[in-house]
């Protein structure tokens, strides 16, 4: 999973990152946005656009935010995966 959205996005869901993603791999869940691990091309366009600094390359996710790596991956394996963001 190249990029991960972490805790700072919860209940914020600013969609600036969605607007710059060239492959539309950012989805909207009930509480936050998620990056689809199989669709992300690791371009990094989303990271600087996030106004709350919630997006990190997987290897740079702060240790206290590490559970969000699994949360992003597992969200797409659930019975109700995140959907395309609403505008």
PDB file as gemmi writes it, atoms N, CA and C in Angstrom:
CRYST1    1.000    1.000    1.000  90.00  90.00  90.00 P 1                      
ATOM      1  N   UNK A   1       0.851  -1.179   0.000  1.00  0.00           N  
ATOM      2  CA  UNK A   1       0.000   0.000   0.000  1.00  0.00           C  
ATOM      3  C   UNK A   1       0.892   1.235   0.000  1.00  0.00           C  
ATOM      4  N   UNK A   2       0.970   1.929  -1.092  1.00  0.00           N  
ATOM      5  CA  UNK A   2       1.874   3.074  -1.168  1.00  0.00           C  
ATOM      6  C   UNK A   2       1.526   4.230  -0.227  1.00  0.00           C  
ATOM      7  N   UNK A   3       0.293   4.686  -0.184  1.00  0.00           N  
ATOM      8  CA  UNK A   3      -0.093   5.799   0.684  1.00  0.00           C  
ATOM      9  C   UNK A   3      -1.229   5.389   1.599  1.00  0.00           C  
ATOM     10  N   UNK A   4      -1.258   6.004   2.788  1.00  0.00           N  
ATOM     11  CA  UNK A   4      -2.229   5.665   3.825  1.00  0.00           C  
ATOM     12  C   UNK A   4      -2.838   6.961   4.359  1.00  0.00           C  
ATOM     13  N   UNK A   5      -4.134   6.953   4.587  1.00  0.00           N  
ATOM     14  CA  UNK A   5      -4.803   8.088   5.219  1.00  0.00           C  
ATOM     15  C   UNK A   5      -4.995   7.738   6.685  1.00  0.00           C  
ATOM     16  N   UNK A   6      -4.586   8.652   7.557  1.00  0.00           N  
ATOM     17  CA  UNK A   6      -4.556   8.386   8.998  1.00  0.00           C  
ATOM     18  C   UNK A   6      -5.624   9.173   9.763  1.00  0.00           C  
ATOM     19  N   UNK A   7      -5.494   9.148  11.068  1.00  0.00           N  
ATOM     20  CA  UNK A   7      -6.489   9.661  12.003  1.00  0.00           C  
ATOM     21  C   UNK A   7      -6.938  11.103  11.766  1.00  0.00           C  
ATOM     22  N   UNK A   8      -6.059  11.949  11.299  1.00  0.00           N  
ATOM     23  CA  UNK A   8      -6.419  13.362  11.133  1.00  0.00           C  
ATOM     24  C   UNK A   8      -7.571  13.578  10.153  1.00  0.00           C  
ATOM     25  N   UNK A   9      -7.855  12.590   9.324  1.00  0.00           N  
ATOM     26  CA  UNK A   9      -8.951  12.703   8.351  1.00  0.00           C  
ATOM     27  C   UNK A   9     -10.313  12.374   8.960  1.00  0.00           C  
ATOM     28  N   UNK A  10     -10.321  11.705  10.087  1.00  0.00           N  
ATOM     29  CA  UNK A  10     -11.593  11.284  10.681  1.00  0.00           C  
ATOM     30  C   UNK A  10     -12.486  12.493  10.927  1.00  0.00           C  
ATOM     31  N   UNK A  11     -13.687  12.401  10.399  1.00  0.00           N  
ATOM     32  CA  UNK A  11     -14.721  13.427  10.491  1.00  0.00           C  
ATOM     33  C   UNK A  11     -14.343  14.749   9.829  1.00  0.00           C  
ATOM     34  N   UNK A  12     -13.267  14.769   9.042  1.00  0.00           N  
ATOM     35  CA  UNK A  12     -12.882  15.961   8.293  1.00  0.00           C  
ATOM     36  C   UNK A  12     -13.240  15.749   6.826  1.00  0.00           C  
ATOM     37  N   UNK A  13     -12.659  14.724   6.236  1.00  0.00           N  
ATOM     38  CA  UNK A  13     -12.914  14.319   4.857  1.00  0.00           C  
ATOM     39  C   UNK A  13     -12.839  15.473   3.852  1.00  0.00           C  
ATOM     40  N   UNK A  14     -11.846  16.342   4.000  1.00  0.00           N  
ATOM     41  CA  UNK A  14     -11.592  17.369   2.995  1.00  0.00           C  
ATOM     42  C   UNK A  14     -11.175  16.632   1.722  1.00  0.00           C  
ATOM     43  N   UNK A  15     -11.763  16.943   0.624  1.00  0.00           N  
ATOM     44  CA  UNK A  15     -11.548  16.147  -0.584  1.00  0.00           C  
ATOM     45  C   UNK A  15     -10.544  16.767  -1.552  1.00  0.00           C  
ATOM     46  N   UNK A  16      -9.659  17.601  -1.054  1.00  0.00           N  
ATOM     47  CA  UNK A  16      -8.613  18.177  -1.901  1.00  0.00           C  
ATOM     48  C   UNK A  16      -7.753  17.083  -2.512  1.00  0.00           C  
ATOM     49  N   UNK A  17      -7.508  16.027  -1.752  1.00  0.00           N  
ATOM     50  CA  UNK A  17      -6.696  14.912  -2.246  1.00  0.00           C  
ATOM     51  C   UNK A  17      -7.395  14.182  -3.386  1.00  0.00           C  
ATOM     52  N   UNK A  18      -8.692  14.077  -3.308  1.00  0.00           N  
ATOM     53  CA  UNK A  18      -9.474  13.400  -4.347  1.00  0.00           C  
ATOM     54  C   UNK A  18      -9.337  14.142  -5.673  1.00  0.00           C  
ATOM     55  N   UNK A  19      -9.367  15.447  -5.602  1.00  0.00           N  
ATOM     56  CA  UNK A  19      -9.320  16.273  -6.805  1.00  0.00           C  
ATOM     57  C   UNK A  19      -8.020  16.122  -7.589  1.00  0.00           C  
ATOM     58  N   UNK A  20      -6.922  15.786  -6.918  1.00  0.00           N  
ATOM     59  CA  UNK A  20      -5.626  15.688  -7.606  1.00  0.00           C  
ATOM     60  C   UNK A  20      -5.204  14.259  -7.925  1.00  0.00           C  
ATOM     61  N   UNK A  21      -5.935  13.286  -7.464  1.00  0.00           N  
ATOM     62  CA  UNK A  21      -5.551  11.884  -7.694  1.00  0.00           C  
ATOM     63  C   UNK A  21      -5.771  11.518  -9.162  1.00  0.00           C  
ATOM     64  N   UNK A  22      -4.701  11.156  -9.877  1.00  0.00           N  
ATOM     65  CA  UNK A  22      -4.848  10.865 -11.300  1.00  0.00           C  
ATOM     66  C   UNK A  22      -5.521   9.526 -11.613  1.00  0.00           C  
ATOM     67  N   UNK A  23      -5.644   8.650 -10.626  1.00  0.00           N  
ATOM     68  CA  UNK A  23      -6.236   7.335 -10.882  1.00  0.00           C  
ATOM     69  C   UNK A  23      -7.509   7.083 -10.069  1.00  0.00           C  
ATOM     70  N   UNK A  24      -8.022   8.097  -9.407  1.00  0.00           N  
ATOM     71  CA  UNK A  24      -9.264   7.981  -8.623  1.00  0.00           C  
ATOM     72  C   UNK A  24      -9.237   6.809  -7.651  1.00  0.00           C  
ATOM     73  N   UNK A  25      -8.169   6.713  -6.859  1.00  0.00           N  
ATOM     74  CA  UNK A  25      -8.055   5.594  -5.919  1.00  0.00           C  
ATOM     75  C   UNK A  25      -8.427   5.976  -4.491  1.00  0.00           C  
ATOM     76  N   UNK A  26      -8.986   7.165  -4.295  1.00  0.00           N  
ATOM     77  CA  UNK A  26      -9.383   7.603  -2.957  1.00  0.00           C  
ATOM     78  C   UNK A  26     -10.896   7.469  -2.839  1.00  0.00           C  
ATOM     79  N   UNK A  27     -11.323   6.775  -1.809  1.00  0.00           N  
ATOM     80  CA  UNK A  27     -12.732   6.459  -1.599  1.00  0.00           C  
ATOM     81  C   UNK A  27     -13.201   7.051  -0.281  1.00  0.00           C  
ATOM     82  N   UNK A  28     -14.519   7.171  -0.145  1.00  0.00           N  
ATOM     83  CA  UNK A  28     -15.109   7.773   1.048  1.00  0.00           C  
ATOM     84  C   UNK A  28     -15.840   6.743   1.882  1.00  0.00           C  
ATOM     85  N   UNK A  29     -15.421   6.644   3.147  1.00  0.00           N  
ATOM     86  CA  UNK A  29     -16.109   5.813   4.113  1.00  0.00           C  
ATOM     87  C   UNK A  29     -16.967   6.690   5.003  1.00  0.00           C  
ATOM     88  N   UNK A  30     -17.662   6.106   5.958  1.00  0.00           N  
ATOM     89  CA  UNK A  30     -18.540   6.903   6.815  1.00  0.00           C  
ATOM     90  C   UNK A  30     -17.791   7.904   7.697  1.00  0.00           C  
ATOM     91  N   UNK A  31     -16.543   7.580   8.056  1.00  0.00           N  
ATOM     92  CA  UNK A  31     -15.815   8.451   8.985  1.00  0.00           C  
ATOM     93  C   UNK A  31     -14.602   9.139   8.386  1.00  0.00           C  
ATOM     94  N   UNK A  32     -14.048   8.607   7.295  1.00  0.00           N  
ATOM     95  CA  UNK A  32     -12.839   9.168   6.709  1.00  0.00           C  
ATOM     96  C   UNK A  32     -12.700   8.725   5.257  1.00  0.00           C  
ATOM     97  N   UNK A  33     -11.697   9.263   4.594  1.00  0.00           N  
ATOM     98  CA  UNK A  33     -11.356   8.836   3.240  1.00  0.00           C  
ATOM     99  C   UNK A  33     -10.343   7.704   3.329  1.00  0.00           C  
ATOM    100  N   UNK A  34     -10.284   6.876   2.282  1.00  0.00           N  
ATOM    101  CA  UNK A  34      -9.374   5.730   2.238  1.00  0.00           C  
ATOM    102  C   UNK A  34      -8.709   5.665   0.867  1.00  0.00           C  
ATOM    103  N   UNK A  35      -7.467   5.223   0.844  1.00  0.00           N  
ATOM    104  CA  UNK A  35      -6.756   5.016  -0.414  1.00  0.00           C  
ATOM    105  C   UNK A  35      -6.756   3.524  -0.712  1.00  0.00           C  
ATOM    106  N   UNK A  36      -7.247   3.165  -1.895  1.00  0.00           N  
ATOM    107  CA  UNK A  36      -7.304   1.753  -2.271  1.00  0.00           C  
ATOM    108  C   UNK A  36      -5.874   1.259  -2.533  1.00  0.00           C  
ATOM    109  N   UNK A  37      -5.432   0.253  -1.786  1.00  0.00           N  
ATOM    110  CA  UNK A  37      -4.032  -0.193  -1.902  1.00  0.00           C  
ATOM    111  C   UNK A  37      -3.669  -0.804  -3.246  1.00  0.00           C  
ATOM    112  N   UNK A  38      -4.646  -1.358  -3.964  1.00  0.00           N  
ATOM    113  CA  UNK A  38      -4.351  -1.984  -5.253  1.00  0.00           C  
ATOM    114  C   UNK A  38      -4.457  -1.009  -6.425  1.00  0.00           C  
ATOM    115  N   UNK A  39      -5.000   0.156  -6.184  1.00  0.00           N  
ATOM    116  CA  UNK A  39      -5.190   1.138  -7.248  1.00  0.00           C  
ATOM    117  C   UNK A  39      -4.197   2.289  -7.192  1.00  0.00           C  
ATOM    118  N   UNK A  40      -3.652   2.571  -6.014  1.00  0.00           N  
ATOM    119  CA  UNK A  40      -2.715   3.684  -5.842  1.00  0.00           C  
ATOM    120  C   UNK A  40      -1.446   3.412  -6.647  1.00  0.00           C  
ATOM    121  N   UNK A  41      -1.011   4.424  -7.410  1.00  0.00           N  
ATOM    122  CA  UNK A  41       0.195   4.270  -8.225  1.00  0.00           C  
ATOM    123  C   UNK A  41       1.415   4.922  -7.574  1.00  0.00           C  
ATOM    124  N   UNK A  42       1.289   5.315  -6.322  1.00  0.00           N  
ATOM    125  CA  UNK A  42       2.411   5.862  -5.558  1.00  0.00           C  
ATOM    126  C   UNK A  42       2.954   7.151  -6.170  1.00  0.00           C  
ATOM    127  N   UNK A  43       2.070   7.975  -6.715  1.00  0.00           N  
ATOM    128  CA  UNK A  43       2.526   9.213  -7.366  1.00  0.00           C  
ATOM    129  C   UNK A  43       2.795  10.325  -6.361  1.00  0.00           C  
ATOM    130  N   UNK A  44       2.121  10.287  -5.206  1.00  0.00           N  
ATOM    131  CA  UNK A  44       2.344  11.288  -4.172  1.00  0.00           C  
ATOM    132  C   UNK A  44       1.575  12.580  -4.353  1.00  0.00           C  
ATOM    133  N   UNK A  45       0.738  12.683  -5.359  1.00  0.00           N  
ATOM    134  CA  UNK A  45       0.005  13.927  -5.611  1.00  0.00           C  
ATOM    135  C   UNK A  45      -0.926  14.303  -4.453  1.00  0.00           C  
ATOM    136  N   UNK A  46      -1.464  13.330  -3.779  1.00  0.00           N  
ATOM    137  CA  UNK A  46      -2.435  13.588  -2.711  1.00  0.00           C  
ATOM    138  C   UNK A  46      -1.808  14.148  -1.434  1.00  0.00           C  
ATOM    139  N   UNK A  47      -0.616  13.721  -1.130  1.00  0.00           N  
ATOM    140  CA  UNK A  47       0.007  14.064   0.158  1.00  0.00           C  
ATOM    141  C   UNK A  47       0.092  15.569   0.417  1.00  0.00           C  
ATOM    142  N   UNK A  48       0.652  16.376  -0.485  1.00  0.00           N  
ATOM    143  CA  UNK A  48       0.758  17.806  -0.181  1.00  0.00           C  
ATOM    144  C   UNK A  48      -0.582  18.551  -0.211  1.00  0.00           C  
ATOM    145  N   UNK A  49      -1.603  17.946  -0.786  1.00  0.00           N  
ATOM    146  CA  UNK A  49      -2.916  18.597  -0.873  1.00  0.00           C  
ATOM    147  C   UNK A  49      -3.742  18.450   0.395  1.00  0.00           C  
ATOM    148  N   UNK A  50      -3.372  17.523   1.255  1.00  0.00           N  
ATOM    149  CA  UNK A  50      -4.150  17.272   2.473  1.00  0.00           C  
ATOM    150  C   UNK A  50      -3.946  18.409   3.473  1.00  0.00           C  
ATOM    151  N   UNK A  51      -5.007  19.146   3.806  1.00  0.00           N  
ATOM    152  CA  UNK A  51      -4.862  20.289   4.712  1.00  0.00           C  
ATOM    153  C   UNK A  51      -4.650  19.903   6.173  1.00  0.00           C  
ATOM    154  N   UNK A  52      -4.872  18.631   6.509  1.00  0.00           N  
ATOM    155  CA  UNK A  52      -4.713  18.201   7.903  1.00  0.00           C  
ATOM    156  C   UNK A  52      -3.551  17.223   8.085  1.00  0.00           C  
ATOM    157  N   UNK A  53      -2.731  17.074   7.068  1.00  0.00           N  
ATOM    158  CA  UNK A  53      -1.553  16.190   7.096  1.00  0.00           C  
ATOM    159  C   UNK A  53      -1.921  14.781   7.545  1.00  0.00           C  
ATOM    160  N   UNK A  54      -2.905  14.206   6.871  1.00  0.00           N  
ATOM    161  CA  UNK A  54      -3.369  12.858   7.211  1.00  0.00           C  
ATOM    162  C   UNK A  54      -2.802  11.789   6.288  1.00  0.00           C  
ATOM    163  N   UNK A  55      -2.137  12.178   5.197  1.00  0.00           N  
ATOM    164  CA  UNK A  55      -1.683  11.215   4.201  1.00  0.00           C  
ATOM    165  C   UNK A  55      -0.168  11.047   4.277  1.00  0.00           C  
ATOM    166  N   UNK A  56       0.243   9.769   4.325  1.00  0.00           N  
ATOM    167  CA  UNK A  56       1.660   9.432   4.419  1.00  0.00           C  
ATOM    168  C   UNK A  56       1.969   8.246   3.508  1.00  0.00           C  
ATOM    169  N   UNK A  57       3.204   8.192   2.980  1.00  0.00           N  
ATOM    170  CA  UNK A  57       3.634   6.934   2.370  1.00  0.00           C  
ATOM    171  C   UNK A  57       3.623   5.876   3.480  1.00  0.00           C  
ATOM    172  N   UNK A  58       3.279   4.665   3.145  1.00  0.00           N  
ATOM    173  CA  UNK A  58       3.154   3.626   4.169  1.00  0.00           C  
ATOM    174  C   UNK A  58       4.369   3.538   5.073  1.00  0.00           C  
ATOM    175  N   UNK A  59       5.557   3.623   4.491  1.00  0.00           N  
ATOM    176  CA  UNK A  59       6.773   3.485   5.299  1.00  0.00           C  
ATOM    177  C   UNK A  59       7.037   4.687   6.203  1.00  0.00           C  
ATOM    178  N   UNK A  60       6.304   5.801   6.001  1.00  0.00           N  
ATOM    179  CA  UNK A  60       6.487   7.005   6.820  1.00  0.00           C  
ATOM    180  C   UNK A  60       5.342   7.271   7.786  1.00  0.00           C  
ATOM    181  N   UNK A  61       4.389   6.354   7.876  1.00  0.00           N  
ATOM    182  CA  UNK A  61       3.278   6.539   8.810  1.00  0.00           C  
ATOM    183  C   UNK A  61       3.852   6.599  10.221  1.00  0.00           C  
ATOM    184  N   UNK A  62       3.518   7.653  10.983  1.00  0.00           N  
ATOM    185  CA  UNK A  62       4.017   7.738  12.366  1.00  0.00           C  
ATOM    186  C   UNK A  62       3.619   6.496  13.170  1.00  0.00           C  
ATOM    187  N   UNK A  63       4.489   6.078  14.040  1.00  0.00           N  
ATOM    188  CA  UNK A  63       4.280   4.843  14.788  1.00  0.00           C  
ATOM    189  C   UNK A  63       2.921   4.805  15.491  1.00  0.00           C  
ATOM    190  N   UNK A  64       2.508   5.922  16.077  1.00  0.00           N  
ATOM    191  CA  UNK A  64       1.224   5.942  16.788  1.00  0.00           C  
ATOM    192  C   UNK A  64       0.034   5.849  15.827  1.00  0.00           C  
ATOM    193  N   UNK A  65       0.277   6.048  14.529  1.00  0.00           N  
ATOM    194  CA  UNK A  65      -0.775   5.949  13.526  1.00  0.00           C  
ATOM    195  C   UNK A  65      -0.725   4.625  12.751  1.00  0.00           C  
ATOM    196  N   UNK A  66       0.199   3.750  13.108  1.00  0.00           N  
ATOM    197  CA  UNK A  66       0.403   2.483  12.390  1.00  0.00           C  
ATOM    198  C   UNK A  66      -0.872   1.645  12.223  1.00  0.00           C  
ATOM    199  N   UNK A  67      -1.805   1.633  13.165  1.00  0.00           N  
ATOM    200  CA  UNK A  67      -3.031   0.853  12.954  1.00  0.00           C  
ATOM    201  C   UNK A  67      -3.835   1.290  11.720  1.00  0.00           C  
ATOM    202  N   UNK A  68      -3.596   2.499  11.238  1.00  0.00           N  
ATOM    203  CA  UNK A  68      -4.319   2.976  10.066  1.00  0.00           C  
ATOM    204  C   UNK A  68      -3.845   2.305   8.784  1.00  0.00           C  
ATOM    205  N   UNK A  69      -2.683   1.702   8.800  1.00  0.00           N  
ATOM    206  CA  UNK A  69      -2.230   0.938   7.634  1.00  0.00           C  
ATOM    207  C   UNK A  69      -3.197  -0.221   7.406  1.00  0.00           C  
ATOM    208  N   UNK A  70      -3.471  -0.973   8.453  1.00  0.00           N  
ATOM    209  CA  UNK A  70      -4.413  -2.089   8.352  1.00  0.00           C  
ATOM    210  C   UNK A  70      -5.840  -1.592   8.135  1.00  0.00           C  
ATOM    211  N   UNK A  71      -6.198  -0.475   8.773  1.00  0.00           N  
ATOM    212  CA  UNK A  71      -7.558   0.055   8.615  1.00  0.00           C  
ATOM    213  C   UNK A  71      -7.821   0.404   7.151  1.00  0.00           C  
ATOM    214  N   UNK A  72      -6.849   1.031   6.475  1.00  0.00           N  
ATOM    215  CA  UNK A  72      -7.019   1.369   5.059  1.00  0.00           C  
ATOM    216  C   UNK A  72      -7.135   0.106   4.215  1.00  0.00           C  
ATOM    217  N   UNK A  73      -6.275  -0.854   4.449  1.00  0.00           N  
ATOM    218  CA  UNK A  73      -6.286  -2.099   3.664  1.00  0.00           C  
ATOM    219  C   UNK A  73      -7.583  -2.873   3.908  1.00  0.00           C  
ATOM    220  N   UNK A  74      -7.941  -3.031   5.165  1.00  0.00           N  
ATOM    221  CA  UNK A  74      -9.087  -3.860   5.529  1.00  0.00           C  
ATOM    222  C   UNK A  74     -10.432  -3.234   5.149  1.00  0.00           C  
ATOM    223  N   UNK A  75     -10.471  -1.915   5.006  1.00  0.00           N  
ATOM    224  CA  UNK A  75     -11.725  -1.256   4.632  1.00  0.00           C  
ATOM    225  C   UNK A  75     -12.256  -1.787   3.303  1.00  0.00           C  
ATOM    226  N   UNK A  76     -11.348  -2.156   2.409  1.00  0.00           N  
ATOM    227  CA  UNK A  76     -11.765  -2.632   1.093  1.00  0.00           C  
ATOM    228  C   UNK A  76     -12.090  -4.122   1.082  1.00  0.00           C  
ATOM    229  N   UNK A  77     -11.854  -4.800   2.192  1.00  0.00           N  
ATOM    230  CA  UNK A  77     -12.191  -6.220   2.318  1.00  0.00           C  
ATOM    231  C   UNK A  77     -13.496  -6.423   3.078  1.00  0.00           C  
ATOM    232  N   UNK A  78     -14.068  -5.338   3.569  1.00  0.00           N  
ATOM    233  CA  UNK A  78     -15.273  -5.445   4.390  1.00  0.00           C  
ATOM    234  C   UNK A  78     -16.505  -5.677   3.515  1.00  0.00           C  
ATOM    235  N   UNK A  79     -17.604  -6.021   4.168  1.00  0.00           N  
ATOM    236  CA  UNK A  79     -18.871  -6.246   3.465  1.00  0.00           C  
ATOM    237  C   UNK A  79     -19.418  -4.948   2.886  1.00  0.00           C  
ATOM    238  N   UNK A  80     -19.019  -3.817   3.477  1.00  0.00           N  
ATOM    239  CA  UNK A  80     -19.459  -2.510   2.991  1.00  0.00           C  
ATOM    240  C   UNK A  80     -18.227  -1.628   2.756  1.00  0.00           C  
ATOM    241  N   UNK A  81     -17.530  -1.864   1.649  1.00  0.00           N  
ATOM    242  CA  UNK A  81     -16.318  -1.085   1.370  1.00  0.00           C  
ATOM    243  C   UNK A  81     -16.639   0.384   1.081  1.00  0.00           C  
ATOM    244  N   UNK A  82     -15.657   1.248   1.244  1.00  0.00           N  
ATOM    245  CA  UNK A  82     -15.876   2.666   0.929  1.00  0.00           C  
ATOM    246  C   UNK A  82     -16.291   2.834  -0.532  1.00  0.00           C  
ATOM    247  N   UNK A  83     -17.022   3.896  -0.800  1.00  0.00           N  
ATOM    248  CA  UNK A  83     -17.482   4.160  -2.159  1.00  0.00           C  
ATOM    249  C   UNK A  83     -16.815   5.383  -2.756  1.00  0.00           C  
ATOM    250  N   UNK A  84     -17.168   5.680  -3.978  1.00  0.00           N  
ATOM    251  CA  UNK A  84     -16.639   6.875  -4.639  1.00  0.00           C  
ATOM    252  C   UNK A  84     -17.064   8.102  -3.837  1.00  0.00           C  
ATOM    253  N   UNK A  85     -16.169   9.054  -3.678  1.00  0.00           N  
ATOM    254  CA  UNK A  85     -16.500  10.255  -2.891  1.00  0.00           C  
ATOM    255  C   UNK A  85     -17.624  11.074  -3.520  1.00  0.00           C  
ATOM    256  N   UNK A  86     -18.446  11.637  -2.662  1.00  0.00           N  
ATOM    257  CA  UNK A  86     -19.467  12.567  -3.130  1.00  0.00           C  
ATOM    258  C   UNK A  86     -18.831  13.935  -3.221  1.00  0.00           C  
ATOM    259  N   UNK A  87     -19.299  14.734  -4.087  1.00  0.00           N  
ATOM    260  CA  UNK A  87     -18.719  16.090  -4.261  1.00  0.00           C  
ATOM    261  C   UNK A  87     -19.498  17.096  -3.505  1.00  0.00           C  
TER     262      UNK A  87                                                      
END                                                                             
